[in-house]
Amino acid sequence: MKCALCDDKMCREGKDCAGITDDISYEGNELESMKTSAAIEARHYMQKTRLEEIILYAKELGYKKLGLAFCVGLEREAKVIQRILENYFDVFSVCCKLSSIDKEDYELEKLHPDTFDPTCNPIGQAMMLEKKGTQLNIIIGLCIGHDILFTQHSKAPVTTLIVKDRVLAHNPAGAIYSGYYLKKKFGISE
């Protein structure tokens, strides 16, 4: 499959290019998620921010407890998001440096070699939010890899609100919108 390179996109017209339609069935919670997502798209297309969509999604599915797994570098953003979400839900947040585990304990490369340098703890973040009984967890700027581990270990469904990209002000898509950057960094001309 190389859908990104397909110019026709006949799937938008009903063609089953992959031949898997008969092998897929959305049921139960998965069907409810699909219905909720479709309703939000149909009713609010290009009108709501991602944060507003998360609120609508969680309310529609009856979620009461939300979790925030955030990078300590985005503490200010996490605080604002928690305050907003607390208008609708019980919100539990957990910082990436939870438990202050020394990078040396796992022989990890250190950002600051001559000081105590705690590792991020995405599995610990998932564990803590599970203990709080969260029904939906939201990633706020976890490092690449740590976001993957958090998602793998979260018992609740996970969505991402902010993707960390310190170079592009946490807007990683910016790299593909700049013709200059595409050519200089990746050798791609539009």
Secondary structure as UniProt FT lines:
FT   HELIX           3..5
FT   HELIX           10..13
FT   TURN            17..18
FT   HELIX           21..23
FT   HELIX           28..44
FT   TURN            45..47
FT   HELIX           50..60
FT   TURN            61..62
FT   STRAND          65..70
FT   HELIX           72..74
FT   HELIX           75..85
FT   TURN            86..88
FT   STRAND          90..95
FT   TURN            96..99
FT   HELIX           103..106
FT   TURN            113..114
FT   HELIX           122..131
FT   TURN            132..133
FT   STRAND          136..140
FT   TURN            144..145
FT   HELIX           146..153
FT   STRAND          158..162
FT   TURN            166..170
FT   TURN            172..173
FT   HELIX           174..177
FT   HELIX           179..181
FT   HELIX           182..186
//
